[in-house]
Amino acid sequence: MYRVTGCIELELPEEKALQAVARALDVEARNPPDPRRGRVEVRVEPGKLVVCFEARDLAAARTLANTYLSLAATTVEVVAATGG
């Protein structure tokens, strides 16, 4: 069996948005709906957020990437809408 791994870097110029996205994604990473399908690590680096994943197959990797990117986009929109 193979595993799919990868990292996504999100550059966010505003520190408030960066921290909000990091918190939201970290909560999801710590409480995955099905940990057997894959795992995610979230870390903050200067000016960017790094989301690394390891999945049991390509479908699980796609699901993880879509989920985390959607949650990140939604969080950035909420921060912007609330004057962040």
Secondary structure, 3 states (H helix, E strand, C coil): CCCEEEEEEEECCCHHHHHHHHHHHHHHHHCCCCCCCEEEEEEEECCEEEEEEEECCHHHHHHHHHHHHHHHHHHHHHHHHCCC
